[in-house]
Amino acid sequence: MGCCSGRCVLMFLCVLQMITALERQVFDFLGYQWAPIMVNFLQILMVMFGLFGTIQYRPRYVIMYLLWTLLWVGWNVFVSCLYLDLGELSKDSNLLTVGVSSHQSWWKENGPGCDGRNPPSTGWQSYENPELINALGCWLEYQYIEVLHCIVQLIVSLLGFVYACYVVSTYTDEDHSYYK
């Protein structure tokens, strides 16, 4: 196995997907977002199957990873559309919390540079609009942070899909050459 073989690159991409999914899982737990928690758990599980199949030369596990990757890409597109309020979707809906809690993204109150509890002047304190207060002083609004998470997942997943297709084709070519 060469250092830059398709198999080695797929293993690297699987490890990278596990790291990014675990990071996302932590922040979804902090925000009590139950639907993403369940889907992230399935992502971690399926990436483990893909990694195992790649290491052990098991094309069926890699194919299962391939099929899951298509669903994972669809999920990330859905979450991106939800946070960008595209179509009938709204980031203020409770789709991601499955209606169990009233929490939203952890990044909404704890984003980079957000100074949500200290309005710039005393005149602002008479307004109790949390949307206005949360937007003050943030370097990047929370919905864009969530979309960036989705974009990273999409890029790594699509690269993983391409390399998994290549690895499955090399495994099946090796199987056919064994029987000749």
Buried (B, 14 or more C-beta within 10 A) or exposed (E): EEEEBBBBBBBBBBEBBBEBBEEBBEBBBEBBBBBBBEBBEBBBEBBBBBBBBBEEBBBEBBBBBBEBBEEBBEBBEBBBBBBBEEEEBEBEEBBBBBEEEEBBBBBBBEBEEBEBEEBEEEEEEEEEEEEEBBBBBBEEBBBBBBBEBBEBBBEBBBBBBBBBBBBBEBBEEEEEEEEE
